[in-house]
Amino acid sequence: MKIKIVKINKNAKIPNYAHDGDAGMDLFSCVDEKILPKERKAIATGISLEIPKGYVGLIWDKSGLAVKSGIKTMAGVIDSGYRGEIQIVIYNTSQEQFIFEKGDKVAQMLIQKVENPELVEVKNISQTNRGADGFGSTGKN
């Protein structure tokens, strides 16, 4: 599969895979951006993509940023019909400000096949052993 990409900012960097076989391609900031503690911001990547129909781009955290700096990504679905700039919504969970510089890795994107099932409204759905149990219902271990 090939995905068309356009740099819409001179500081944009083309996403890449850090290692052969990686699931996620790294996305980079094209701006210098300061994020205060507990602040949420959209970080520009300076790129637009043409994701093929039947696929989606899913934005995920960089584990190192999450563990070391408390930087989390949010709202990470890039639909195949979207043609605008890819921006990464970041939330700083820490008590310290964080600064992204141009060219820094911000997040990673996975390209995945999606199904668009037909939804059928019914009166009931089948029962299972689990039922409606959720939110920690299986215990700590």
DSSP file (Angstrom, degrees, kcal/mol; ACC not computed):
  #  RESIDUE AA STRUCTURE BP1 BP2  ACC     N-H-->O    O-->H-N    N-H-->O    O-->H-N    TCO  KAPPA ALPHA  PHI   PSI    X-CA   Y-CA   Z-CA
    1    1 A M              0   0    0      0, 0.0     2,-0.4     0, 0.0     0, 0.0   0.000 360.0 360.0 360.0 143.8    0.0    0.0    0.0
    2    2 A K        -     0   0    0      2,-0.0     2,-0.5     0, 0.0     0, 0.0  -0.971 360.0-157.7-121.8 140.1    1.1    3.5   -0.7
    3    3 A I        -     0   0    0     -2,-0.4     2,-0.2    48,-0.1    48,-0.1  -0.975  17.4-132.5-118.7 124.0   -0.2    6.6    1.1
    4    4 A K  E     -A   50   0A   0     46,-0.8    46,-2.2    -2,-0.5     2,-0.4  -0.517  27.4-171.8 -73.8 140.3    0.1   10.0   -0.6
    5    5 A I  E     -A   49   0A   0     44,-0.2     2,-0.4    -2,-0.2    44,-0.2  -0.995  11.4-163.0-137.7 141.2    1.5   12.7    1.6
    6    6 A V  E     -A   48   0A   0     42,-2.5    42,-2.0    -2,-0.4     2,-0.6  -0.987  17.2-138.0-124.6 131.1    1.9   16.5    1.2
    7    7 A K  E     +A   47   0A   0     -2,-0.4    40,-0.2    40,-0.2    39,-0.1  -0.799  23.5 175.0 -82.8 120.5    4.1   18.8    3.2
    8    8 A I        +     0   0    0     38,-3.0     2,-0.4    -2,-0.6    39,-0.2   0.331  67.5  51.4-107.9   4.9    2.1   21.9    3.9
    9    9 A N  S >  S-     0   0    0     37,-1.0     3,-2.1    36,-0.1    -1,-0.1  -0.996  79.3-133.2-139.7 135.6    4.7   23.5    6.2
   10   10 A K  T 3  S+     0   0    0     -2,-0.4    -1,-0.1     1,-0.3    -3,-0.0   0.741 108.3  54.2 -62.0 -22.2    8.4   23.9    5.3
   11   11 A N  T 3  S+     0   0    0     19,-0.2    -1,-0.3     2,-0.1    92,-0.1   0.411  83.0 122.1 -90.8   1.9    9.4   22.5    8.7
   12   12 A A    <   -     0   0    0     -3,-2.1     2,-0.4    34,-0.2    34,-0.1  -0.302  48.6-153.3 -66.7 148.5    7.4   19.3    8.2
   13   13 A K        -     0   0    0     32,-0.6    15,-0.4    15,-0.2     3,-0.1  -0.983  22.7-113.5-122.8 134.2    9.1   16.0    8.4
   14   14 A I        -     0   0    0     -2,-0.4    12,-0.1     1,-0.1    -7,-0.0  -0.466  39.5-108.6 -66.6 131.9    7.8   12.9    6.6
   15   15 A P        -     0   0    0      0, 0.0     2,-0.3     0, 0.0    12,-0.2  -0.224  45.4-177.5 -56.8 150.7    6.6   10.3    9.1
   16   16 A N  B     -B   26   0B   0     10,-1.1    10,-3.4    -3,-0.1     2,-0.5  -0.977  31.9-110.3-148.5 163.4    8.8    7.2    9.3
   17   17 A Y        -     0   0    0     -2,-0.3     8,-0.1     8,-0.3     3,-0.1  -0.848  20.5-152.1 -93.8 125.5    9.2    3.8   11.0
   18   18 A A  S    S+     0   0    0     -2,-0.5     2,-0.3     6,-0.4    -1,-0.1   0.854  79.9  19.8 -66.3 -34.8   12.1    3.8   13.5
   19   19 A H  S >  S-     0   0    0     -3,-0.1     3,-2.1     0, 0.0    -1,-0.1  -0.977  92.1 -94.8-137.6 148.3   12.6    0.1   13.0
   20   20 A D  T 3  S+     0   0    0     -2,-0.3    -2,-0.0     1,-0.3     0, 0.0  -0.408 113.5  22.1 -57.8 129.7   11.8   -2.5   10.4
   21   21 A G  T 3  S+     0   0    0      1,-0.3    -1,-0.3    -2,-0.1    -3,-0.0   0.354  85.0 146.4  91.8  -5.8    8.6   -4.2   11.4
   22   22 A D    <   -     0   0    0     -3,-2.1    -1,-0.3     1,-0.1    -5,-0.0  -0.357  43.4-147.4 -62.2 143.8    7.3   -1.4   13.7
   23   23 A A  S    S+     0   0    0      1,-0.1    88,-0.4    87,-0.1     2,-0.4   0.852  78.8  56.4 -79.0 -37.1    3.5   -1.1   13.7
   24   24 A G  S    S-     0   0    0     86,-0.1    -6,-0.4    84,-0.0     2,-0.4  -0.807  71.3-144.2-105.8 137.5    3.5    2.7   14.2
   25   25 A M  E     - C   0 109B   0     84,-2.7    84,-2.6    -2,-0.4    -8,-0.3  -0.796  30.9-112.5 -93.3 138.9    5.2    5.4   12.2
   26   26 A D  E     -BC  16 108B   0    -10,-3.4   -10,-1.1    -2,-0.4     2,-0.4  -0.479  25.4-153.4 -73.5 137.9    6.6    8.4   14.1
   27   27 A L  E     - C   0 107B   0     80,-2.9    79,-3.2    -2,-0.2    80,-1.1  -0.896  12.8-149.4-110.7 143.6    4.9   11.8   13.6
   28   28 A F  E     - C   0 105B   0    -15,-0.4   -15,-0.2    -2,-0.4    77,-0.2  -0.850  14.1-116.2-120.9 147.1    6.9   14.9   14.2
   29   29 A S        -     0   0    0     75,-2.6    74,-3.2    -2,-0.3    16,-0.2  -0.552  15.1-166.3 -73.5 141.6    6.2   18.5   15.3
   30   30 A C  S    S+     0   0    0     14,-2.2     2,-0.3    72,-0.2    72,-0.2   0.271  71.5  52.8-108.6   8.8    6.8   21.2   12.7
   31   31 A V  S    S-     0   0    0     13,-0.5     2,-0.5    70,-0.2    72,-0.1  -0.918  84.9-111.5-135.9 160.6    6.6   24.0   15.4
   32   32 A D        +     0   0    0     -2,-0.3     2,-0.4    69,-0.2    69,-0.2  -0.858  47.0 175.7 -88.3 127.6    8.1   24.9   18.7
   33   33 A E  E     -F  100   0C   0     67,-2.8    67,-3.0    -2,-0.5     2,-0.4  -0.983  24.1-152.1-144.3 127.5    5.3   24.5   21.2
   34   34 A K  E     -F   99   0C   0     -2,-0.4     2,-0.5    65,-0.2    65,-0.2  -0.833  10.4-164.1 -98.0 133.8    5.3   24.9   25.0
   35   35 A I  E     -F   98   0C   0     63,-3.3    63,-2.6    -2,-0.4     3,-0.1  -0.969  11.7-145.8-120.5 117.1    2.6   22.9   26.9
   36   36 A L    >   -     0   0    0     -2,-0.5     3,-2.0    61,-0.2    56,-0.3  -0.279  40.7 -71.2 -74.5 163.0    2.0   24.0   30.5
   37   37 A P  T 3  S+     0   0    0      0, 0.0    -1,-0.2     0, 0.0    58,-0.2  -0.295 121.0   5.2 -55.3 136.1    1.1   21.5   33.3
   38   38 A K  T 3  S+     0   0    0     54,-1.9     2,-0.3    56,-0.6    55,-0.1   0.656 102.5 135.6  62.7  18.1   -2.4   20.1   32.9
   39   39 A E    <   -     0   0    0     -3,-2.0    53,-2.5    53,-0.2     2,-0.4  -0.688  44.7-149.3 -97.9 151.7   -2.7   21.9   29.5
   40   40 A R  E     +G   91   0D   0     -2,-0.3     2,-0.3    51,-0.2    51,-0.2  -0.967  24.4 164.7-119.2 133.9   -4.2   20.5   26.3
   41   41 A K  E     -G   90   0D   0     49,-2.4    49,-3.6    -2,-0.4     2,-0.6  -0.990  37.0-121.7-148.0 153.2   -2.9   21.6   22.9
   42   42 A A  E     -G   89   0D   0     -2,-0.3     2,-0.5    47,-0.3    47,-0.2  -0.876  28.1-151.9 -95.3 125.1   -3.0   20.6   19.2
   43   43 A I  E     -G   88   0D   0     45,-2.9    45,-2.5    -2,-0.6     2,-0.2  -0.866  13.8-129.5-101.4 124.5    0.5   20.2   17.8
   44   44 A A  E     -G   87   0D   0     -2,-0.5   -14,-2.2    43,-0.2   -13,-0.5  -0.473  21.5-176.1 -73.4 138.5    1.0   20.8   14.1
   45   45 A T        -     0   0    0     41,-1.3   -32,-0.6   -16,-0.2   -17,-0.1   0.600  33.9-133.6-103.8 -19.4    2.8   18.2   12.0
   46   46 A G        +     0   0    0     40,-0.3   -38,-3.0     1,-0.3   -37,-1.0   0.687  67.7 107.5  75.3  17.7    2.7   20.2    8.7
   47   47 A I  E     -A    7   0A   0     39,-0.4    39,-2.7   -40,-0.2     2,-0.4  -0.930  50.0-160.7-128.7 153.3    1.5   17.2    6.7
   48   48 A S  E     -A    6   0A   0    -42,-2.0   -42,-2.5    -2,-0.3     2,-0.3  -0.972  16.9-157.8-125.0 145.6   -1.7   16.1    5.0
   49   49 A L  E     -A    5   0A   0     35,-0.5     2,-0.5    -2,-0.4   -44,-0.2  -0.856  19.8-145.1-122.7 155.8   -2.3   12.4    4.0
   50   50 A E  E     -A    4   0A   0    -46,-2.2   -46,-0.8    -2,-0.3    30,-0.1  -0.812  25.8-169.4-116.5  87.0   -4.5   10.6    1.6
   51   51 A I        -     0   0    0     -2,-0.5     4,-0.1    31,-0.4     3,-0.1  -0.627  29.0-109.6 -77.4 130.3   -5.4    7.4    3.5
   52   52 A P    >   -     0   0    0      0, 0.0     3,-1.5     0, 0.0    28,-0.1  -0.218  37.7 -92.6 -61.8 148.8   -7.1    4.9    1.2
   53   53 A K  T 3  S+     0   0    0      1,-0.3     3,-0.1    27,-0.1    26,-0.0  -0.337 115.1  37.4 -57.3 138.9  -10.8    4.1    1.7
   54   54 A G  T 3  S+     0   0    0      1,-0.4    60,-2.7    -3,-0.1     2,-0.3   0.427 106.4  85.0  94.1   0.0  -11.2    1.2    4.0
   55   55 A Y  E <   -D  113   0B   0     -3,-1.5    25,-0.5    58,-0.3    -1,-0.4  -0.863  56.5-160.4-129.3 164.2   -8.3    2.2    6.2
   56   56 A V  E     -D  112   0B   0     56,-2.1    56,-2.5    -2,-0.3     2,-0.6  -0.988  18.5-129.9-141.7 148.4   -7.9    4.6    9.2
   57   57 A G  E     -DE 111  78B   0     21,-2.5    21,-3.2    -2,-0.3     2,-0.5  -0.910  24.6-161.7 -97.6 123.6   -4.9    6.3   10.8
   58   58 A L  E     -DE 110  77B   0     52,-3.1    52,-2.6    -2,-0.6     2,-0.5  -0.928   8.0-144.6-110.0 124.7   -4.9    5.8   14.5
   59   59 A I  E     +D  109   0B   0     17,-2.4     2,-0.3    -2,-0.5    50,-0.2  -0.751  23.9 177.6 -92.7 129.0   -2.8    8.2   16.6
   60   60 A W  E     -D  108   0B   0     48,-3.2    48,-2.5    -2,-0.5    14,-0.1  -0.881  31.1 -92.6-128.9 158.7   -1.1    6.7   19.7
   61   61 A D        -     0   0    0     -2,-0.3     2,-0.6    46,-0.2    46,-0.2  -0.225  31.7-119.3 -60.4 153.6    1.2    7.9   22.4
   62   62 A K     >  -     0   0    0     44,-0.4     4,-2.1     9,-0.2     3,-0.5  -0.915  27.2-141.1 -86.6 120.5    5.0    7.6   22.2
   63   63 A S  H  > S+     0   0    0     -2,-0.6     4,-2.8     1,-0.2     5,-0.3   0.854  97.6  54.9 -59.0 -37.0    5.6    5.4   25.2
   64   64 A G  H  > S+     0   0    0      1,-0.2     4,-2.6     2,-0.2     5,-0.5   0.900 108.6  47.9 -63.2 -40.8    8.7    7.2   26.2
   65   65 A L  H  >>S+     0   0    0     -3,-0.5     6,-1.9     3,-0.2     4,-1.6   0.894 114.0  48.0 -65.7 -39.4    6.9   10.6   26.3
   66   66 A A  H  X5S+     0   0    0     -4,-2.1     4,-1.0     4,-0.3    -2,-0.2   0.941 119.4  36.7 -66.7 -47.5    4.1    9.1   28.3
   67   67 A V  H  <5S+     0   0    0     -4,-2.8    -2,-0.2    -5,-0.2    -3,-0.2   0.934 126.6  34.2 -73.2 -47.1    6.3    7.4   30.9
   68   68 A K  H  <5S+     0   0    0     -4,-2.6    -3,-0.2    -5,-0.3    -2,-0.2   0.812 135.6  17.1 -81.8 -31.0    9.1   10.0   31.2
   69   69 A S  H  <5S-     0   0    0     -4,-1.6    25,-0.4    -5,-0.5    -3,-0.2   0.473  93.1-117.4-125.6  -4.3    7.2   13.2   30.8
   70   70 A G     << +     0   0    0     -4,-1.0    23,-3.0    -5,-0.6     2,-0.6   0.769  58.6 153.8  72.1  24.4    3.5   12.5   31.3
   71   71 A I  E     -H   92   0D   0     -6,-1.9     2,-0.3    21,-0.2    -1,-0.2  -0.798  19.1-177.1 -93.6 120.7    2.6   13.5   27.7
   72   72 A K  E     -H   91   0D   0     19,-2.6    19,-2.8    -2,-0.6     2,-0.3  -0.890  19.1-135.5-118.0 145.6   -0.5   11.8   26.4
   73   73 A T  E     -H   90   0D   0     -2,-0.3     2,-0.3    17,-0.2    17,-0.2  -0.686  23.4-170.6 -94.7 155.7   -2.2   11.9   23.0
   74   74 A M  E     +H   89   0D   0     15,-2.2    15,-0.7    -2,-0.3   -15,-0.0  -0.932  55.3  22.8-139.6 160.6   -6.0   12.4   22.6
   75   75 A A        +     0   0    0     -2,-0.3     2,-0.5     1,-0.2    14,-0.2   0.922  68.2 172.7  52.1  61.4   -8.6   12.2   19.9
   76   76 A G        +     0   0    0    -17,-0.2   -17,-2.4    -3,-0.1     2,-0.5  -0.340  25.2 116.1-107.5  53.5   -6.6   10.0   17.5
   77   77 A V  E     -E   58   0B   0     -2,-0.5     2,-0.7   -19,-0.2   -19,-0.2  -0.972  35.7-172.6-119.8 120.9   -8.7    9.0   14.5
   78   78 A I  E     -E   57   0B   0    -21,-3.2   -21,-2.5    -2,-0.5    -2,-0.0  -0.918  19.4-148.7-110.6 104.7   -7.8   10.1   11.0
   79   79 A D    >   -     0   0    0     -2,-0.7     3,-1.4   -23,-0.2   -28,-0.3  -0.303  21.5-115.6 -72.4 156.2  -10.5    9.1    8.6
   80   80 A S  T 3  S+     0   0    0    -25,-0.5   -29,-0.2     1,-0.3    -1,-0.1   0.764 114.3  54.2 -64.7 -25.5   -9.8    8.2    5.0
   81   81 A G  T 3  S+     0   0    0    -31,-0.1     2,-0.3   -29,-0.1    -1,-0.3   0.559  83.4 106.1 -85.4  -7.6  -11.8   11.1    3.8
   82   82 A Y    <   +     0   0    0     -3,-1.4   -31,-0.4     1,-0.1   -33,-0.2  -0.559  36.3 170.1 -77.2 132.9   -9.9   13.7    5.8
   83   83 A R        +     0   0    0     -2,-0.3    -1,-0.1   -33,-0.1     3,-0.1   0.274  42.2 102.5-124.9   8.4   -7.5   15.9    3.8
   84   84 A G  S    S-     0   0    0      1,-0.2   -35,-0.5   -36,-0.1     2,-0.1  -0.161  84.8 -62.6 -83.8-177.1   -6.6   18.6    6.4
   85   85 A E        -     0   0    0    -37,-0.1     2,-0.6     1,-0.1   -37,-0.2  -0.421  50.8-119.0 -66.6 137.4   -3.4   18.9    8.4
   86   86 A I        -     0   0    0    -39,-2.7   -41,-1.3    -2,-0.1   -39,-0.4  -0.700  38.3-177.8 -76.2 119.4   -2.7   16.1   10.8
   87   87 A Q  E     -G   44   0D   0     -2,-0.6     2,-0.6   -43,-0.2   -43,-0.2  -0.954  19.7-139.5-120.6 142.8   -2.6   17.7   14.2
   88   88 A I  E     -G   43   0D   0    -45,-2.5   -45,-2.9    -2,-0.4     2,-0.6  -0.895  10.7-142.7-106.3 117.3   -1.8   15.8   17.4
   89   89 A V  E     -GH  42  74D   0    -15,-0.7   -15,-2.2    -2,-0.6     2,-0.4  -0.700  26.6-169.8 -80.6 120.6   -3.9   16.7   20.5
   90   90 A I  E     -GH  41  73D   0    -49,-3.6   -49,-2.4    -2,-0.6     2,-0.4  -0.878  14.9-164.0-116.1 141.4   -1.6   16.5   23.5
   91   91 A Y  E     -GH  40  72D   0    -19,-2.8   -19,-2.6    -2,-0.4     2,-0.9  -0.995  13.8-145.3-125.4 127.5   -2.3   16.6   27.2
   92   92 A N  E     + H   0  71D   0    -53,-2.5   -54,-1.9    -2,-0.4   -21,-0.2  -0.803  18.2 178.8 -91.9 104.5    0.4   17.3   29.7
   93   93 A T        +     0   0    0    -23,-3.0    -1,-0.2    -2,-0.9   -22,-0.1   0.558  53.6  89.0 -81.5  -8.2   -0.5   15.2   32.8
   94   94 A S  S    S-     0   0    0    -25,-0.4   -56,-0.6   -24,-0.3     4,-0.1  -0.166  83.1-120.0 -87.6 178.6    2.6   16.3   34.7
   95   95 A Q  S    S+     0   0    0    -58,-0.2     2,-0.3     2,-0.1    -1,-0.1   0.334  91.4  77.3 -95.8   3.2    3.3   19.2   37.0
   96   96 A E  S    S-     0   0    0    -27,-0.2    -2,-0.2   -60,-0.1   -58,-0.2  -0.871  85.4-111.4-115.6 146.7    6.1   20.5   34.7
   97   97 A Q        -     0   0    0     -2,-0.3     2,-0.4   -60,-0.1   -61,-0.2  -0.409  31.5-151.5 -68.4 153.9    5.9   22.4   31.4
   98   98 A F  E     -F   35   0C   0    -63,-2.6   -63,-3.3    -2,-0.1     2,-0.5  -0.989   3.0-153.7-130.0 139.6    7.0   20.4   28.4
   99   99 A I  E     -F   34   0C   0     -2,-0.4     2,-0.5   -65,-0.2   -65,-0.2  -0.959   1.8-161.4-119.6 122.5    8.5   21.9   25.2
  100  100 A F  E     -F   33   0C   0    -67,-3.0   -67,-2.8    -2,-0.5     2,-0.3  -0.845  14.7-158.9 -91.6 135.1    8.2   20.3   21.7
  101  101 A E    >   -     0   0    0     -2,-0.5     3,-2.6   -69,-0.2   -72,-0.3  -0.803  36.9 -77.1-109.0 157.4   10.8   21.6   19.3
  102  102 A K  T 3  S+     0   0    0     -2,-0.3   -72,-0.2     1,-0.3     3,-0.1  -0.262 121.5  22.1 -50.5 130.7   10.6   21.4   15.5
  103  103 A G  T 3  S+     0   0    0    -74,-3.2    -1,-0.3     1,-0.3     2,-0.1   0.321  89.8 135.4  92.0  -8.1   11.4   17.9   14.4
  104  104 A D    <   -     0   0    0     -3,-2.6   -75,-2.6   -75,-0.1    -1,-0.3  -0.461  64.1-107.2 -72.1 145.1   10.6   16.2   17.8
  105  105 A K  E     +C   28   0B   0    -77,-0.2   -77,-0.3     1,-0.2     3,-0.1  -0.571  41.1 173.2 -69.0 132.5    8.6   13.0   17.8
  106  106 A V  E     -     0   0B   0    -79,-3.2   -44,-0.4     1,-0.4     2,-0.3   0.760  56.6 -29.5-110.3 -41.8    5.1   13.8   19.0
  107  107 A A  E     -C   27   0B   0    -80,-1.1   -80,-2.9   -46,-0.2    -1,-0.4  -0.885  58.4-108.8-160.6-177.5    3.1   10.6   18.5
  108  108 A Q  E     -CD  26  60B   0    -48,-2.5   -48,-3.2    -2,-0.3     2,-0.4  -0.966  21.0-147.4-129.8 152.4    2.9    7.5   16.4
  109  109 A M  E     -CD  25  59B   0    -84,-2.6   -84,-2.7    -2,-0.3     2,-0.4  -0.972   4.2-160.9-123.6 131.5    0.3    6.6   13.8
  110  110 A L  E     - D   0  58B   0    -52,-2.6   -52,-3.1    -2,-0.4     2,-0.6  -0.904  11.9-145.5-104.5 136.5   -0.9    3.1   12.9
  111  111 A I  E     + D   0  57B   0    -88,-0.4     2,-0.4    -2,-0.4   -54,-0.2  -0.915  29.4 175.6-100.3 121.5   -2.7    2.5    9.6
  112  112 A Q  E     - D   0  56B   0    -56,-2.5   -56,-2.1    -2,-0.6     2,-0.2  -0.959  33.5-113.5-132.5 146.9   -5.3   -0.2   10.0
  113  113 A K  E     - D   0  55B   0     -2,-0.4     2,-0.4   -58,-0.2   -58,-0.3  -0.499  36.7-158.8 -70.2 142.2   -8.0   -1.7    7.9
  114  114 A V        -     0   0    0    -60,-2.7     2,-0.4    -2,-0.2    -1,-0.0  -0.933  10.6-144.3-125.8 150.7  -11.5   -0.9    9.1
  115  115 A E        -     0   0    0     -2,-0.4   -61,-0.0     2,-0.0   -60,-0.0  -0.859   3.2-155.1-105.9 146.6  -14.9   -2.6    8.6
  116  116 A N        -     0   0    0     -2,-0.4    -2,-0.0     2,-0.0     0, 0.0  -0.736  24.2-165.8-119.6  80.5  -18.1   -0.5    8.2
  117  117 A P        -     0   0    0      0, 0.0     2,-0.4     0, 0.0    -2,-0.0  -0.241  24.2-110.7 -69.0 153.7  -20.7   -3.0    9.4
  118  118 A E        -     0   0    0      2,-0.0     2,-0.4     1,-0.0    -2,-0.0  -0.710  32.3-135.4 -78.5 131.0  -24.4   -2.6    8.8
  119  119 A L        -     0   0    0     -2,-0.4     2,-0.5     2,-0.0    -1,-0.0  -0.775  17.4-163.8 -91.7 132.1  -26.2   -1.9   12.1
  120  120 A V        -     0   0    0     -2,-0.4     2,-0.3     2,-0.0    -2,-0.0  -0.961  13.8-138.2-119.5 116.0  -29.4   -3.8   12.7
  121  121 A E        +     0   0    0     -2,-0.5     2,-0.3     2,-0.0     3,-0.0  -0.588  32.4 169.7 -75.5 129.6  -31.7   -2.6   15.4
  122  122 A V        -     0   0    0     -2,-0.3     3,-0.1     1,-0.1    -2,-0.0  -0.820  43.9-119.5-131.6 170.6  -33.2   -5.5   17.4
  123  123 A K  S    S+     0   0    0     -2,-0.3     2,-0.3     1,-0.2    -1,-0.1   0.840  93.8   9.4 -79.6 -35.5  -35.2   -6.0   20.6
  124  124 A N        -     0   0    0     -3,-0.0     2,-0.3     0, 0.0    -1,-0.2  -0.958  62.1-143.9-143.0 156.7  -32.6   -8.1   22.4
  125  125 A I        -     0   0    0     -2,-0.3     0, 0.0    -3,-0.1     0, 0.0  -0.847  42.6 -82.9-117.2 161.8  -29.0   -9.3   22.0
  126  126 A S        -     0   0    0     -2,-0.3     2,-0.2     1,-0.1    -1,-0.1  -0.207  43.8-119.8 -64.7 152.6  -27.6  -12.7   23.0
  127  127 A Q        -     0   0    0      3,-0.0     2,-0.3     2,-0.0    -1,-0.1  -0.615  28.1-172.2 -91.2 151.5  -26.6  -13.4   26.6
  128  128 A T        -     0   0    0     -2,-0.2     4,-0.1     1,-0.1     0, 0.0  -0.854  40.2-104.0-132.6 170.4  -23.1  -14.3   27.7
  129  129 A N  S    S+     0   0    0     -2,-0.3    -1,-0.1     1,-0.2    -2,-0.0   0.873 122.5  49.0 -61.3 -36.9  -21.5  -15.5   31.0
  130  130 A R  S >  S+     0   0    0      1,-0.2     3,-1.6     2,-0.1    -1,-0.2   0.894  83.1 170.2 -71.6 -40.5  -20.0  -12.0   31.4
  131  131 A G  T 3   -     0   0    0      1,-0.2    -1,-0.2     0, 0.0    -2,-0.1  -0.435  67.4 -24.4  65.3-133.7  -23.2  -10.2   30.7
  132  132 A A  T 3  S+     0   0    0     -2,-0.2    -1,-0.2    -4,-0.1     2,-0.1   0.265  95.9 132.3 -97.6  10.5  -23.0   -6.4   31.5
  133  133 A D    <   +     0   0    0     -3,-1.6     2,-0.3     4,-0.0     3,-0.1  -0.415  28.7 132.3 -65.4 135.6  -20.1   -6.7   34.0
  134  134 A G        +     0   0    0      1,-0.2    -2,-0.1    -2,-0.1    -1,-0.0  -0.909  27.2  67.3-162.0-173.5  -17.3   -4.2   33.3
  135  135 A F  S    S-     0   0    0     -2,-0.3    -1,-0.2     1,-0.2    -2,-0.0   0.923 129.1 -28.0  51.3  57.6  -15.0   -1.6   34.8
  136  136 A G  S >  S+     0   0    0     -3,-0.1     3,-1.8     3,-0.1    -1,-0.2   0.624  92.6 140.5  87.2  13.5  -12.9   -3.9   36.9
  137  137 A S  T 3   +     0   0    0      1,-0.3     3,-0.1     3,-0.0    -2,-0.1   0.684  67.1  60.2 -66.3 -17.3  -15.6   -6.5   37.5
  138  138 A T  T 3  S-     0   0    0      1,-0.3    -1,-0.3     2,-0.0     3,-0.2   0.436 110.2-120.0 -90.8   2.2  -13.0   -9.3   37.1
  139  139 A G    <   -     0   0    0     -3,-1.8    -1,-0.3     1,-0.2    -3,-0.1  -0.280  35.2 -60.7  92.4-177.9  -10.9   -8.1   40.1
  140  140 A K              0   0    0      1,-0.2    -1,-0.2    -3,-0.1    -2,-0.0   0.847 360.0 360.0 -76.1 -36.3   -7.3   -6.9   40.5
  141  141 A N              0   0    0     -3,-0.2    -1,-0.2     0, 0.0    -2,-0.1   0.416 360.0 360.0-105.9 360.0   -5.6  -10.0   39.3
